[in-house]
Amino acid sequence: MFYKSTRNELLQVTSAEAIAQGISKEGGLFIPCEIPKISKKELKSLTDLSYVDVAAYVLKKYLTDFTDDEIAKCVNGAYAGTFDTENVVTYADLEGLGYIMELWHGPTCAFKDVALQILPYLLTTSVKKVGIDKEVVILVATSGDTGKAALEGFKDVEGTKIMVFYPEDGVSAMQKLQMVTQEGGNVSVCAIKGNFDDAQTGVKKIFTDPEVAQKLADNGLMFSSANSINWGRLLPQIVYYVYSYTNLVKEGKITFGDKINIVVPTGNFGNILAAYYAKRMGVPIKTLICASNANNVLTDFINTGVYDRNRQFYTTISPSMDILISSNLERLIYHLRGSDKIVSKLYADLAKTGKFEVCKSVKSRLEKSFFADFSDDEETMETIKEAYDKYSYTIDTHTAVAYSVYNKYVAKTGDSTPTVIASTASPYKFSASVLEALDKNVTGLDEFGLTEELHAVSKMPIPKSLSELSGKPVRFSGSIEKQDMQDYIFGILNIK
C-alpha cells in the first residue's frame, strides 16, 4: 500500500516514509491511496481476538511494508502491561443511553495514550526502514492531552527529541501539571501566549519551512510529528472502533451484522476520522455523530458545508476541544472530493480569508455519514449531573459533550440504533469542573484536594499516574510569544 498527499496526489510514499516525515513537504497530509477492506468473514473472525491481536490485524492492512514481526513488536511493546485494563479499552453499559467506550486507562489518563504509546515504535521502526540516520525532533502542539501522552510515549526514546507547545491559559490545571513535571532527558515543554490554533499553526509553519529543514539537516536532525497530522498517530485509533464492534458482538450486546452509531467529542477531527476509516473498511457503522463544544466550527461545517473560523474563540471546561482549525478535516475532504487541486484551493482560501465552502456533492456525502451538534458549558455541566444521578457514573467534561449531543441526536431522529460513545479522558483530569457540576463545594481545594474530593464522590480509583504528581518538581515554566516558537526550538537544539 502507498500513501499520497492531500495536496499532491502524484507524490506516493510507503507507510514508513509517511510516518517518518509526519507531513508532506507542501503542507498536505498523507492518506492511503486505497482504504483497505475488511470482509464480513474477516470481521467475524476478529470477535474472539484480544485488543492486541485486533490491532496487529488492522495495522497489517495499512502497513504493508512492515513485516509481521515488526508489527508484533510495535503492538506488544505499546500495549503489554502499559494500560490498567487487559484489553486497553473498557466499556460501561448505561442502559437506555449506550455503551461508553473508556479510552483513558493508559499512563496519562486520556484517549491519546492508545495511539501515542505505539507511535514511538512505529516511528523508530519507520526511520530505520527508510534508512534515515538523523536524530528525529518531534514537534507537538497540544490542547491538553496530546502533549502529555506524546511526552510519556517518547521520553528517553533513543534517537529522538520531543518539544511540546501548549496555550498557557488553555489547559486544565492537572493537564498543565502533567506536562511541566515531565521526566526525560530528551523532552521540552513550552507555554505560548495564545490559543491552541496559534500553537498548531506555528508548529505547521515551522515544520514546512524549507530553510528551517535545511538548518536541521545541517545539524544531523529532522522534524516529525506526534499530532494526528501524522498517519502513525491516526492509524492506531482506527483499531478501537473495529474492536468495539467485535467486542459488542462477543459480549452479546448486538448480533453480528447489526449496525451501530459512534459518538465522538472532537476538536481536531482526528478521533472521529478514525471512526470514518473503520466505516469505510466495512465495520457496520450507521451514523458518525460529531460532538463539539461552544467552538462549534465543525457543527456548522457538517450542517452547511461552510467552514468558517472567523468567529469568537471560547475557553471552555472541555479545553481539549477548544479548536477552530481542525487539521484532520483536510483528509476527509479529500476522500469525499478526490482532488488535490480542490483541497489545495480550499486550504489556500482558509489561510487567506479564514473560510471555505465545499460543493453540493461533498455536502451531500457529509450528510449521509455524519450528524453534528454542539453542547455549551452549561449543557455540559447539566449532562455530568444527569449521568451521575441516573447511572451513578462519573464522566469528564469532554465525554459529557458527547453524551449531551447524543441526547440531541436521539431527540431529533428517534434513532434507537445501539451506540458507542467515546469517553476520551478520566474525570480526574478535570476534577474542579466535574465537582462543580455535581454541586460540590471546591473552595480552597488545590488540585490534589479536588482529586480526593472527587474520589469520595465518585468512588472511582484515583489513577496512580495522577496521584504521583503531588510533590513532583516543576521542570518547565514561563511562556513565550507565538512568533518566538522557532527561536525557542533553535535554542533548545543549539542551532544558530
VEXDREN-2710 file (C-alpha; in Angstrom, 1 decimal):
% VEXDREN-2710
k/r/px/py/pz
1/MET/0.0/0.0/0.0
2/PHE/1.1/3.5/-0.8
3/TYR/0.2/6.9/0.6
4/LYS/-0.3/10.2/-1.2
5/SER/-0.6/13.8/-0.1
6/THR/-3.9/15.6/0.1
7/ARG/-2.3/18.4/-1.8
8/ASN/-0.1/16.5/-4.2
9/GLU/-1.6/13.2/-5.3
10/LEU/1.3/12.5/-7.7
11/LEU/3.5/12.1/-4.7
12/GLN/3.4/8.5/-3.4
13/VAL/5.3/7.1/-0.5
14/THR/5.4/4.0/1.7
15/SER/3.8/3.9/5.1
16/ALA/7.3/4.1/6.7
17/GLU/8.1/7.2/4.7
18/ALA/4.7/8.8/5.6
19/ILE/5.2/8.1/9.3
20/ALA/8.8/9.2/9.3
21/GLN/8.0/12.5/7.6
22/GLY/4.8/13.2/9.5
23/ILE/3.6/15.7/7.0
24/SER/4.2/16.2/3.3
25/LYS/6.6/18.9/2.2
26/GLU/4.0/21.1/0.6
27/GLY/1.8/21.0/3.8
28/GLY/-0.6/18.3/2.8
29/LEU/-1.4/15.2/4.9
30/PHE/-0.7/11.7/4.0
31/ILE/-3.6/9.4/3.3
32/PRO/-3.8/5.8/2.0
33/CYS/-4.2/5.6/-1.8
34/GLU/-6.9/3.0/-1.2
35/ILE/-8.8/2.3/2.0
36/PRO/-8.4/-1.5/2.7
37/LYS/-11.5/-3.6/3.3
38/ILE/-12.4/-6.0/6.0
39/SER/-14.9/-8.6/4.7
40/LYS/-17.8/-9.8/6.8
41/LYS/-16.0/-13.1/7.2
42/GLU/-12.8/-11.4/8.4
43/LEU/-14.7/-9.1/10.8
44/LYS/-16.5/-12.1/12.3
45/SER/-13.2/-13.9/12.8
46/LEU/-12.0/-11.0/14.9
47/THR/-14.7/-11.4/17.5
48/ASP/-12.7/-13.8/19.7
49/LEU/-9.4/-11.9/19.5
50/SER/-7.8/-9.7/22.1
51/TYR/-7.2/-6.0/21.5
52/VAL/-3.6/-6.6/20.8
53/ASP/-4.5/-9.2/18.1
54/VAL/-7.1/-6.9/16.5
55/ALA/-4.5/-4.1/16.5
56/ALA/-2.0/-6.2/14.7
57/TYR/-4.6/-7.3/12.2
58/VAL/-5.7/-3.8/11.4
59/LEU/-2.2/-2.3/11.2
60/LYS/-1.1/-5.1/8.9
61/LYS/-3.8/-3.9/6.4
62/TYR/-2.2/-0.4/6.3
63/LEU/1.5/-1.1/7.0
64/THR/2.2/-3.4/4.1
65/ASP/5.9/-2.5/4.1
66/PHE/6.3/-3.7/7.7
67/THR/7.0/-7.3/8.5
68/ASP/4.7/-9.3/10.8
69/ASP/7.5/-9.4/13.4
70/GLU/7.9/-5.6/13.2
71/ILE/4.1/-5.1/13.7
72/ALA/4.0/-7.6/16.6
73/LYS/6.9/-5.8/18.3
74/CYS/5.2/-2.4/17.9
75/VAL/1.9/-3.7/19.2
76/ASN/3.2/-5.7/22.1
77/GLY/5.7/-3.0/23.1
78/ALA/2.9/-0.4/23.3
79/TYR/0.1/-2.4/24.9
80/ALA/1.6/-5.2/27.0
81/GLY/1.3/-4.1/30.7
82/THR/1.0/-0.4/29.8
83/PHE/-2.7/0.1/30.5
84/ASP/-4.6/-0.7/33.7
85/THR/-7.0/-2.9/31.8
86/GLU/-6.1/-6.1/30.0
87/ASN/-7.6/-5.1/26.6
88/VAL/-6.6/-1.4/26.6
89/VAL/-10.2/-0.2/26.5
90/THR/-13.2/-1.0/28.7
91/TYR/-16.9/-0.4/28.3
92/ALA/-19.7/0.8/30.6
93/ASP/-23.1/-0.3/29.6
94/LEU/-25.5/2.6/30.6
95/GLU/-28.9/1.0/29.9
96/GLY/-31.0/3.4/27.8
97/LEU/-28.0/5.6/26.8
98/GLY/-25.4/3.4/25.1
99/TYR/-22.0/1.9/25.6
100/ILE/-19.4/4.2/27.0
101/MET/-16.0/3.2/25.5
102/GLU/-13.5/4.2/28.1
103/LEU/-10.3/5.1/26.2
104/TRP/-8.5/6.6/29.2
105/HIS/-6.9/3.7/31.0
106/GLY/-3.4/4.4/29.8
107/PRO/-0.5/6.1/31.6
108/THR/-1.7/9.7/31.1
109/CYS/-5.5/9.0/31.5
110/ALA/-6.5/10.2/28.1
111/PHE/-7.5/8.5/24.8
112/LYS/-4.3/9.8/23.2
113/ASP/-2.4/7.1/25.0
114/VAL/-3.8/4.4/22.7
115/ALA/-2.0/5.9/19.8
116/LEU/0.9/7.6/21.4
117/GLN/2.1/4.5/23.2
118/ILE/2.6/2.8/19.9
119/LEU/3.7/5.8/17.7
120/PRO/7.3/5.8/19.1
121/TYR/7.6/2.2/18.0
122/LEU/6.1/2.9/14.6
123/LEU/8.3/6.0/14.1
124/THR/11.6/4.5/15.1
125/THR/10.9/1.4/13.0
126/SER/10.0/3.6/10.1
127/VAL/13.1/5.7/10.4
128/LYS/15.3/2.6/10.3
129/LYS/13.3/1.1/7.3
130/VAL/13.7/4.3/5.3
131/GLY/17.4/4.5/6.1
132/ILE/17.4/7.9/7.9
133/ASP/20.5/8.4/10.1
134/LYS/19.3/11.7/11.6
135/GLU/18.0/12.4/15.1
136/VAL/14.3/12.9/14.9
137/VAL/12.8/16.1/16.5
138/ILE/9.2/15.6/17.4
139/LEU/7.2/18.9/17.4
140/VAL/3.8/18.8/19.1
141/ALA/1.0/21.4/19.5
142/THR/-1.4/20.4/22.2
143/SER/-4.8/21.5/23.6
144/GLY/-4.0/19.4/26.7
145/ASP/-4.0/15.6/26.3
146/THR/-1.8/15.1/23.2
147/GLY/1.2/16.8/24.9
148/LYS/1.4/14.7/27.9
149/ALA/0.7/11.5/26.0
150/ALA/3.4/12.3/23.5
151/LEU/5.9/13.2/26.2
152/GLU/5.2/10.0/28.0
153/GLY/5.5/7.9/24.8
154/PHE/8.7/9.5/23.6
155/LYS/10.6/10.2/26.8
156/ASP/14.1/8.9/26.6
157/VAL/13.4/7.1/23.3
158/GLU/16.8/6.8/21.6
159/GLY/17.3/8.9/18.5
160/THR/14.5/11.4/19.3
161/LYS/13.9/14.7/21.0
162/ILE/10.3/16.0/21.7
163/MET/9.1/19.5/22.1
164/VAL/5.5/20.3/23.2
165/PHE/3.8/23.7/22.9
166/TYR/0.6/24.4/24.7
167/PRO/-1.6/27.5/25.2
168/GLU/-0.8/28.9/28.7
169/ASP/-4.4/29.5/29.6
170/GLY/-6.0/26.8/27.5
171/VAL/-5.4/23.6/29.5
172/SER/-6.7/22.3/32.8
173/ALA/-4.6/22.6/36.0
174/MET/-4.0/18.8/36.0
175/GLN/-3.1/18.7/32.3
176/LYS/-0.6/21.5/32.8
177/LEU/0.9/19.8/35.9
178/GLN/1.3/16.6/33.9
179/MET/3.3/18.4/31.3
180/VAL/5.5/20.7/33.3
181/THR/6.7/17.9/35.6
182/GLN/7.5/15.6/32.8
183/GLU/10.6/13.5/33.2
184/GLY/13.0/12.5/30.5
185/GLY/16.3/13.8/29.1
186/ASN/15.0/14.4/25.6
187/VAL/11.8/16.4/26.4
188/SER/11.0/20.0/26.4
189/VAL/7.7/21.8/27.2
190/CYS/6.8/25.4/26.4
191/ALA/3.6/27.5/27.0
192/ILE/2.7/30.1/24.4
193/LYS/0.7/33.3/24.8
194/GLY/-2.2/32.3/22.6
195/ASN/-4.7/29.5/21.9
196/PHE/-4.2/26.0/20.5
197/ASP/-4.8/27.2/17.0
198/ASP/-1.8/29.6/17.4
199/ALA/0.3/26.7/18.6
200/GLN/-0.8/24.4/15.8
201/THR/-0.3/27.0/13.1
202/GLY/3.1/27.8/14.4
203/VAL/4.2/24.2/14.5
204/LYS/2.9/23.5/11.0
205/LYS/4.6/26.7/9.6
206/ILE/8.0/25.7/11.2
207/PHE/7.5/22.1/10.0
208/THR/7.1/23.1/6.4
209/ASP/9.7/25.8/6.2
210/PRO/12.5/24.6/3.8
211/GLU/15.1/26.9/5.4
212/VAL/14.4/25.5/8.8
213/ALA/14.5/22.0/7.5
214/GLN/17.9/22.7/5.9
215/LYS/19.3/24.1/9.2
216/LEU/18.2/20.9/10.9
217/ALA/19.7/18.7/8.3
218/ASP/23.0/20.6/8.6
219/ASN/23.0/19.6/12.2
220/GLY/22.0/16.0/11.7
221/LEU/18.4/16.5/12.7
222/MET/14.9/16.2/11.1
223/PHE/11.4/17.0/12.1
224/SER/8.5/14.6/12.6
225/SER/5.2/15.0/14.3
226/ALA/3.2/13.2/17.1
227/ASN/0.0/15.2/16.4
228/SER/-2.7/13.4/14.4
229/ILE/-1.5/15.0/11.2
230/ASN/1.0/12.1/11.3
231/TRP/-0.6/9.0/9.9
232/GLY/1.2/6.9/12.5
233/ARG/-0.8/8.7/15.2
234/LEU/-4.2/8.4/13.4
235/LEU/-3.9/4.8/12.3
236/PRO/-3.9/3.2/15.8
237/GLN/-7.2/5.0/16.6
238/ILE/-9.0/3.0/13.9
239/VAL/-8.3/-0.1/15.9
240/TYR/-10.6/0.7/18.8
241/TYR/-13.6/1.2/16.6
242/VAL/-13.1/-2.1/14.9
243/TYR/-12.5/-3.7/18.3
244/SER/-15.6/-2.1/19.8
245/TYR/-17.8/-3.7/17.2
246/THR/-16.3/-7.1/17.6
247/ASN/-16.4/-6.8/21.4
248/LEU/-20.1/-5.9/21.4
249/VAL/-20.8/-9.0/19.3
250/LYS/-18.7/-11.1/21.6
251/GLU/-20.5/-9.8/24.7
252/GLY/-23.9/-10.4/23.1
253/LYS/-24.8/-6.7/23.1
254/ILE/-25.5/-6.8/19.4
255/THR/-25.9/-9.5/16.7
256/PHE/-23.2/-9.7/14.1
257/GLY/-24.3/-7.6/11.1
258/ASP/-26.3/-5.1/13.2
259/LYS/-25.3/-1.5/12.6
260/ILE/-24.0/0.8/15.4
261/ASN/-23.7/4.5/15.8
262/ILE/-20.5/6.2/17.0
263/VAL/-20.4/9.4/19.1
264/VAL/-17.1/11.3/19.3
265/PRO/-16.3/14.5/21.1
266/THR/-13.8/16.2/18.8
267/GLY/-12.0/19.4/18.0
268/ASN/-9.2/18.5/15.6
269/PHE/-11.4/15.8/13.9
270/GLY/-8.8/13.0/14.2
271/ASN/-10.7/10.7/16.5
272/ILE/-13.9/10.8/14.5
273/LEU/-12.0/10.5/11.3
274/ALA/-10.6/7.2/12.6
275/ALA/-14.2/6.0/13.0
276/TYR/-14.9/7.1/9.4
277/TYR/-12.0/4.9/8.2
278/ALA/-13.4/2.0/10.2
279/LYS/-16.7/2.5/8.5
280/ARG/-15.1/2.7/5.1
281/MET/-13.2/-0.5/5.8
282/GLY/-16.5/-2.4/6.4
283/VAL/-17.4/-2.1/10.0
284/PRO/-21.3/-1.7/10.1
285/ILE/-21.5/1.9/11.3
286/LYS/-24.7/3.8/10.6
287/THR/-24.1/7.3/11.7
288/LEU/-21.0/9.1/12.9
289/ILE/-22.1/11.7/15.5
290/CYS/-19.7/14.6/15.7
291/ALA/-19.9/16.4/19.1
292/SER/-18.5/19.9/19.5
293/ASN/-18.3/22.3/22.4
294/ALA/-19.1/26.1/22.1
295/ASN/-16.3/26.2/19.5
296/ASN/-18.7/24.7/17.0
297/VAL/-16.9/25.2/13.7
298/LEU/-17.3/21.5/12.8
299/THR/-21.0/21.5/13.7
300/ASP/-21.6/24.4/11.3
301/PHE/-19.4/22.8/8.6
302/ILE/-21.2/19.5/8.6
303/ASN/-24.6/21.1/8.6
304/THR/-23.9/23.8/6.0
305/GLY/-20.8/22.9/4.0
306/VAL/-19.2/26.2/5.1
307/TYR/-16.0/26.1/7.2
308/ASP/-15.5/29.5/8.9
309/ARG/-13.0/30.1/11.6
310/ASN/-13.8/33.8/11.7
311/ARG/-15.7/33.6/15.0
312/GLN/-15.3/34.1/18.7
313/PHE/-12.9/31.7/20.3
314/TYR/-14.2/30.3/23.6
315/THR/-12.2/29.0/26.5
316/THR/-14.4/26.2/27.8
317/ILE/-14.5/23.5/30.5
318/SER/-13.7/21.0/27.8
319/PRO/-10.3/22.5/26.7
320/SER/-9.0/19.7/24.6
321/MET/-11.8/20.6/22.1
322/ASP/-11.1/24.4/22.1
323/ILE/-10.0/24.4/18.5
324/LEU/-11.2/26.4/15.4
325/ILE/-8.8/24.9/12.8
326/SER/-9.5/21.2/12.6
327/SER/-6.4/19.7/10.8
328/ASN/-7.8/16.3/10.0
329/LEU/-10.8/17.6/8.2
330/GLU/-8.5/18.0/5.2
331/ARG/-8.2/14.2/4.9
332/LEU/-12.0/13.8/5.0
333/ILE/-12.5/16.5/2.3
334/TYR/-10.0/14.7/0.0
335/HIS/-11.8/11.4/0.5
336/LEU/-15.1/13.0/-0.3
337/ARG/-13.9/15.1/-3.2
338/GLY/-10.9/13.2/-4.5
339/SER/-8.9/16.1/-5.8
340/ASP/-5.6/17.5/-4.5
341/LYS/-6.2/20.7/-6.5
342/ILE/-9.6/21.3/-4.8
343/VAL/-8.1/20.6/-1.4
344/SER/-5.2/23.0/-2.1
345/LYS/-7.6/25.7/-3.2
346/LEU/-9.9/25.3/-0.2
347/TYR/-7.0/25.5/2.3
348/ALA/-5.4/28.4/0.5
349/ASP/-8.8/30.2/0.9
350/LEU/-8.8/29.2/4.6
351/ALA/-5.3/30.7/5.1
352/LYS/-6.2/33.8/3.2
353/THR/-9.8/34.5/4.3
354/GLY/-10.4/32.2/7.2
355/LYS/-13.2/30.3/5.4
356/PHE/-14.1/28.0/2.6
357/GLU/-17.2/26.2/1.2
358/VAL/-17.4/22.7/-0.3
359/CYS/-19.5/21.8/-3.3
360/LYS/-23.0/20.3/-3.1
361/SER/-21.8/16.8/-3.8
362/VAL/-19.4/16.9/-0.8
363/LYS/-22.1/18.4/1.4
364/SER/-24.4/15.6/0.4
365/ARG/-21.8/12.9/1.2
366/LEU/-21.2/14.6/4.6
367/GLU/-24.9/14.4/5.5
368/LYS/-25.0/10.7/4.6
369/SER/-22.4/9.7/7.1
370/PHE/-22.4/12.4/9.8
371/PHE/-24.7/14.1/12.3
372/ALA/-23.3/17.2/14.1
373/ASP/-24.3/19.3/17.0
374/PHE/-22.7/21.0/20.0
375/SER/-23.0/21.5/23.7
376/ASP/-22.1/24.7/25.6
377/ASP/-20.6/24.7/29.1
378/GLU/-24.0/24.9/30.8
379/GLU/-25.4/21.9/28.9
380/THR/-22.1/20.0/29.6
381/MET/-22.4/20.6/33.3
382/GLU/-26.0/19.5/33.3
383/THR/-25.1/16.3/31.5
384/ILE/-22.4/15.4/34.0
385/LYS/-25.0/15.7/36.7
386/GLU/-27.5/13.7/34.7
387/ALA/-25.1/10.8/34.2
388/TYR/-24.2/10.8/37.9
389/ASP/-27.9/11.0/39.1
390/LYS/-29.3/8.5/36.5
391/TYR/-26.5/5.9/36.3
392/SER/-24.2/6.6/39.3
393/TYR/-21.5/7.1/36.6
394/THR/-19.0/10.0/36.6
395/ILE/-17.8/11.4/33.3
396/ASP/-15.4/14.1/32.3
397/THR/-16.2/17.4/30.5
398/HIS/-15.4/16.0/27.1
399/THR/-17.4/12.8/27.4
400/ALA/-20.3/14.9/28.7
401/VAL/-20.2/16.9/25.4
402/ALA/-20.6/13.6/23.5
403/TYR/-23.4/12.4/25.8
404/SER/-25.2/15.7/25.5
405/VAL/-25.0/15.7/21.7
406/TYR/-26.1/12.1/21.6
407/ASN/-29.3/13.1/23.5
408/LYS/-29.9/15.8/21.0
409/TYR/-29.4/13.3/18.1
410/VAL/-32.0/10.9/19.6
411/ALA/-34.5/13.7/20.3
412/LYS/-34.2/14.9/16.6
413/THR/-34.1/11.5/14.9
414/GLY/-35.7/9.0/17.3
415/ASP/-32.9/6.6/16.2
416/SER/-32.6/3.6/18.7
417/THR/-29.5/2.0/17.0
418/PRO/-27.0/0.6/19.5
419/THR/-24.5/3.4/20.1
420/VAL/-20.9/3.6/21.3
421/ILE/-19.9/6.9/23.0
422/ALA/-16.2/7.6/23.0
423/SER/-15.1/8.6/26.5
424/THR/-11.8/10.4/26.0
425/ALA/-10.5/11.4/29.4
426/SER/-10.6/10.4/33.1
427/PRO/-12.8/12.8/35.1
428/TYR/-9.9/13.2/37.5
429/LYS/-8.2/15.4/34.8
430/PHE/-11.0/17.9/35.2
431/SER/-11.9/17.5/38.8
432/ALA/-12.9/21.1/39.5
433/SER/-15.4/21.3/36.7
434/VAL/-16.8/17.8/37.4
435/LEU/-17.3/18.6/41.1
436/GLU/-18.9/21.9/40.3
437/ALA/-21.3/20.1/38.0
438/LEU/-22.2/17.8/40.9
439/ASP/-22.9/20.8/43.2
440/LYS/-19.9/20.2/45.4
441/ASN/-18.0/23.0/47.2
442/VAL/-14.5/23.2/45.8
443/THR/-13.5/26.4/47.6
444/GLY/-9.9/26.3/48.9
445/LEU/-9.0/23.0/47.4
446/ASP/-5.8/22.5/45.4
447/GLU/-5.6/20.1/42.5
448/PHE/-4.9/17.1/44.8
449/GLY/-7.6/18.1/47.3
450/LEU/-10.0/18.2/44.4
451/THR/-8.9/14.7/43.4
452/GLU/-9.6/13.4/46.9
453/GLU/-13.0/15.0/46.9
454/LEU/-13.9/13.6/43.5
455/HIS/-12.8/10.1/44.8
456/ALA/-15.1/10.5/47.7
457/VAL/-18.0/11.4/45.4
458/SER/-17.4/9.0/42.5
459/LYS/-15.9/6.0/44.3
460/MET/-13.6/5.7/41.2
461/PRO/-10.0/4.7/41.9
462/ILE/-7.6/7.6/41.6
463/PRO/-5.2/6.9/38.7
464/LYS/-1.7/6.3/40.1
465/SER/-0.1/8.5/37.5
466/LEU/-2.1/11.5/38.7
467/SER/-1.7/10.9/42.4
468/GLU/2.1/10.6/42.0
469/LEU/2.2/14.2/40.6
470/SER/2.0/15.6/44.1
471/GLY/5.3/17.0/45.1
472/LYS/7.0/16.4/41.7
473/PRO/9.3/19.3/40.8
474/VAL/8.3/21.6/38.0
475/ARG/10.8/21.4/35.2
476/PHE/9.3/23.8/32.7
477/SER/7.9/27.2/33.4
478/GLY/7.3/30.6/31.8
479/SER/5.8/31.3/28.4
480/ILE/6.8/32.8/25.0
481/GLU/5.0/34.8/22.3
482/LYS/3.7/32.6/19.5
483/GLN/6.1/34.3/17.0
484/ASP/9.1/33.2/19.1
485/MET/8.5/29.5/18.7
486/GLN/11.2/29.0/16.0
487/ASP/13.8/30.8/18.2
488/TYR/12.8/28.6/21.1
489/ILE/13.3/25.4/19.1
490/PHE/16.6/26.6/17.7
491/GLY/17.7/27.4/21.3
492/ILE/16.8/24.0/22.6
493/LEU/18.6/22.4/19.7
494/ASN/21.6/24.7/20.0
495/ILE/21.2/25.8/16.3
496/LYS/22.4/29.3/15.5
END
